[in-house]
Amino acid sequence: MPTLDQQLCFALYSASRAMTASYRPLLAELGITYPQYLVMLVVWEQERLSVGDLGERLRLDSGTLSPLLKRLESAGLVRRERSASDERVVDVVLTDDGRALEQRARDVPRQAYLATGLSLDESADLRDAVRRLADSLDENRHDPHRRKDSA
């Protein structure tokens, strides 16, 4: 059996924890947590989207997303409201304070990137490989023995 350090899962886990830790002080200055930052990144892109679409984009279930939205709403960064086109749908809407936070957060990605020690090309290649991995794992999660090359 491969050792701990030979396991892909442990390398990803360790990198994820280290990356999240590198964001923590940057985001503390803004008064938000790393998961809240991820939510805000999507809301900054779209300004208004359904809770369902937001959860899908972030790969989060409603049980995880709802408390994040509640805290962001309490902070005045977003608001939740019923969709005008479908009362069953709840939209997340960016507020003026949320837009102002985006301006304050502009340098966070650059500062976090500098902490990685990777070149721009290495960073892009790693991001793309991890994205492919996540997509593949999502695609195969119901049948972990199925592989793309054997389909």
N, C-alpha and C positions, 0 to 999 in steps of 0.2 A: 504494500500500500504506500502511496506517496506520502511524504512527510507533510507537516502543516505548511511549511514554506514552499512546498511544491504544488500546493492546492490553488487552483484558480480562484475558488470561492474565497479563500482567506486573503489572497492578494487584493481582490475587489473590495472585500469587507474592510481591510486595513486602509486602503486608499480612500474609500468612502468616508471612514471615520476621520482620517487626517484632513481630507478636503473640507468636511463639515467644520472641523475644529479651526481651520484656517479662516473660514468665513465668520466664525462666532464673534471675534472682537470688532470686525468691520461692521457687522449688522447690529451689534449692541449699541454702537454709536447712533444708529438709526432707530433704535427702539423696537426692532423686530427680530424674530428667530429665523433660522435657516429655512424651515418648512414654510413659514410665512413669506419669506423672500421668494421662494419658488412660486407660491400662489401669486404674489404681486408681479413677478415677471410675466406671467400669462395675462393677467389683468392689464398690465401696462401695454402689452401688445394689442389687445382687443377692446379694451375699455368697457365692453359689455358682452357677457356670454352667460350661458346657462350653467347652473351648478353641475349638471350632468356632463356638459362639454368640458368644463374645467377639471372635473374629476378624471375624465377620460384622458385628457391631455397630460395630467400629472401622474396618471396611473394610481390614483387614490380612490378608495371607496368612500361612500358618504359618511360612514362612521368616523373616518379620519379627517375628512375635509370639513365637516360641519363645525367642529370646535375651532379649527383654524379660521374659518370665515367669521365665526362669532367673535373671536378676539380681534380680528382685523376690522370688523364692523364697530366694535366697542371703541377701537382706537380712531375711528372716523376715516379710515383709509378706503373702505369699500362700503357699499350698502347692498342689501338684498331686497329685491322687489319682484312681484309677480310679473311675468311676461305679459305685455299688452296683447300679443297674438294668441297666447295659450295660458289661461289662468292656472293650469296644472304645473307649469314650468316656473321655476324661480331663477331669476337672473342675478348675476353679480355685476355691480356697476361701480366703476372707478369714481371716487369723489375728488374734489379739488385738493384736499389734503393728501390723498393718494397720489395724485399727479405731482404735487410738490415733493413728495418723498422720492419719486422717480428721479427728479433732478438731483436730490441729495445723494442718491445711490449710484449715480452715473459712473463713479470711479471704482466701485466695488469689483466688477469683473476684472479690470486691469490689475488691481492690487492682489486679487486672488490668483490670477494667472502668474504674476511675478513670483509668488510663493511656491509654484510648482517646480521651478527650475527647468521646465521644458521649453524647447523652441516652439515657435508658432506652428511649424509643420508637425512636430511631434505631438503637440497639444491637439491639433485638428485630427491627426491620424488616430490618436487614442480615443478622442470623443466619438469619431465615426465607428471605430471597432466596438466600443462599449455600446453604442446605440444599436449596431447590428446584433450584438449579443442579446441585449434586452428584447429586441423584436423577435429573435429566434426563440428565446426562452418563453416569451408570451405565446408565440405560435404553437410551441410544442408542450405547453404546460399540462395539457390533458392527457398526453401520451409521452411520458419522458423517455421512452425507448425508441420513439420515432426520430429519425434524423432526416434532414432535407435530402441528403445524397442517397438515401435508401427509399425515398418515396417514388 
